[in-house]
Amino acid sequence: MKLISRLVTHISEHPALFLFFRGLLENDFVSIRELIRNEMLAGEHLRTLDLGCGPGAFARHFPADSYVGVDINARYIGYARRRFHGDFRVGDARRLEFPDGFFNQVLIFGLLHHVDDAIVHAMLGECRRVLTAGGSILVIEDIPAVSRLNVIGHLIHLAENGRHIRPPEAYRRLYSEIFTIEKERIIASGICDYHAAVLRR
């Protein structure tokens, strides 16, 4: 397990490798991309924040002049700036450098399972602050593998650095403290299972 963990860490430190292997494991994020297209608006005048954007895998789904990707990993942001159109910034999700009500919508994919409840609360509080009244969040987070037969999914979760992979009810509790949960469902993306929720300010 330590060998797998070291391999996962090594891959995570290299944006191109990260996207390649995640794409293999998750069928190029086909189901995630479909969810984004169905639940998020792509109008030119709608500002979108991609919080924890990583190497920018989903930037192309939004107009470049109204998309902002924020990640704490400078290497990921550097890669995203070279590869994709949009405004990519290194930043802390707990202290966003944007004015109140700046964004119409926020995308959070695979970020919250890396941090504890207190940090999740701080991040969601910042999201609420920077959202317009009636603005929405699409949040897609890792959950324990649904099937016991999904051996690879279980191993990846054990080896990766997501120390706070929660069951759906735990995410539901965290979200409902700050937002109204408009809809939610469980989705599969390759070998990975996620809880997806649309939250409304």
PyMOL commands that set and color helices and strands:
alter all, ss='L'
color gray80, all
select helices_A, chain A and resi 2-12+15-25+27-39+59-61+64-66+74-83+112-114+117-130+151-159+168-176
alter helices_A, ss='H'
color red, helices_A
select strands_A, chain A and resi 48-51+67-71+87-90+103-109+131-142+180-189+192-200
alter strands_A, ss='S'
color yellow, strands_A
deselect
rebuild
show_as cartoon
